[in-house]
Amino acid sequence: MLEQYDLHNILIIDIETVPQYSSHDQLPENLQKLWELKTQYQRKDEPADTYYERAGIWAEFGKIVCISAAIFTAGKSTGLRVKSFASHDEKELLTKFCNLLFSQPANLILCAHNGKEFDFPYICRRLLINGMPFPPQLQIAGKKPWEIIHLDTMELWKFGDHKHYTSLSLLAAIFDIPTPKDDIDGSDVGRVYWQDNQLERICAYCQKDVIATAQLLRRYRGEELITDDCITIVGSNG
């Protein structure tokens, strides 16, 4: 499937997010109250302060610390070029990522795993919060669903079934794609950022996810995996 798409017009992305503050007690008082209200159904009986370690998944209470992007390259065999934008300054990394999008055709297709539920809306919300302009590839307000040129490898796997979430790790395993989860996983990112101060480690993890997503897209098309020697990782831009 997906034979109708030109691989070289697809940009695969993945984002890593963390809570905006190192701990719940660092939150301004008004946001502490709003955090408690926002998460009351998810927390159940767990206190709002201990639940705050999950704040990175909400764009209102989190921030982006890394965006990895991959583009397919042409040659004797298809390759992959990966670049990451990582910074403690969210506006700085968003500016550099958006500059990349502004330099590309407006019809460039964005692809991510669970991107329609997480990555794409999260980026848009953080752009709005930071007072930044939207690149054309992210301008989806007012468009009909079929006018939005985004691909979501998780949505594609559902084939119209809306009942379940399928992780990238599981799909990588069943398609024999080298696992991206050999160091940390999403639940560790906030701790690795705020306690261990290891942004480069988060960046490496993000790159593995975006490579796995690109490989999954190849599998969906019935194509061979891209070999390691055809994958180029450009230095992170943070």
Secondary structure by P-SEA (a helix, b strand, c coil): cccccccccbbbbbbbbcccccccccccaaaaaaaaaacccccccccccccccccccccccccccbbbbbbbbbcccbbbbbbbbbcccaaaaaaaaaaaaaaccccbbbbbccccccaaaaaaaaaaaaccccccccccccccccccccccaaaaaacccccccccaaaaaaaacccccccccccccccccccccccaaaaaaaaaaaaaaaaaaaaaaaccccccccccccccccc
